[in-house]
Amino acid sequence: MMRPLSICVLAASLMAGIAGAESGQDSAAQTQSAASNKSASSSEAVGETVVTTVPKGYTLVWSDEFDQSGLPDPAKWKYDVYRNAEGWYNNEKQYYSAARLKNSRVEGGHLIIEAHREGLSKAEFPDWGGQEYTSARLMTKGLGDWNQGFFEVRAQIPCGLGAWPAIWTLPSDPDVVWPAGGEIDIMEHVGFEPGTIHHSVHTAAFNFSRGTQMTSKHELPDACNSMQKYQLLWTDRFLLFGVNDEPKWLFKKESKSKKRWPFTEPQHLLLNLAVGGDWGGQKGLDNSIFPAKMEIDYVRVYQPVSQAGTKP
């Protein structure tokens, strides 16, 4: 078991000791390698920690504090709606609306993403695919794209059978086909496991369609009752996932193969609340939970001072 370490301290030790780790010496990176345990619990991944802040030498490069009521800031957020007519992946049940206050709005200093059970009409929503539920999927693509950095999202997520909130990233290059460019799931939660937080990485070599995804989960009992900080430190050597300043899981680069480490190009953030689906609806869907609400207090992205101001 590792001794308690903050995200900052753990990151510093990894960066300082990475050469030794690659030469076969013992290190935190080796003992916590995702490749050696592709479904680690939080106790196996990283121990408890003290409160910390942004890694030393990093500066804020992008943020949304959600202090302006109304629709989300169009200079920072787009709506991902392209699969509405065909139906969304994973057999999800929702229609993702664009610029609709009922599903995505800023109020009281928070971004609200709200799922409803309701019928729509083709006349008003031409891309409606007959879904019984509405929600929203926001992304920073083309407005905020980053290669590495420290990401922090403070959010309160919904529980309830069938709710599937997520904070994650995807490649910003439109020509990259999943999973070749990699996917980073900073936080996922499915309603049939209330208070269980999942962190995952998907690549061509490691993904759920092959049953080889790299993933970790741990308990966070207050996830649905109060705001929590979901964090990712992305460097050229590892992805470190944290919650409330506690490191939870480390995925280390152990190969130069793009199939195993594709995280060399810019990615964008996504915030969404899915309904049902192969995973989210695995144990059914309880219609009494609607409207279901995901609240985000802020989104902040930091990069090393040497990277700040450079365009991806």
ABEGO torsion letter per residue (X at the ends): XBBBBBAAAAAAAAAAAAAAAAAGBBBAAAAABAAABABBBAAAABBBBBBBBBBBGBBBABBBAGABBEBBBAAABBBBAAAAAAEBBGGBABBBBBGBAAABBBBGGBBBBBBBBBBBBAAABAABAGBABBBBBBBABGABBBBEEBBBBBBBBBBEBGBBBBBBBBBABAABBOAAAEBBBABBBBAABBGBBBBBBBBAABBAAAGABBBBBBBBAAAAABBBBBBBBBBAABBBBBBGGBBABBBBBABABAAABABABBBBBBBBBBBEEAAAAAAEBBAAAOBBBBBBABBBBBBBAAABGBBX
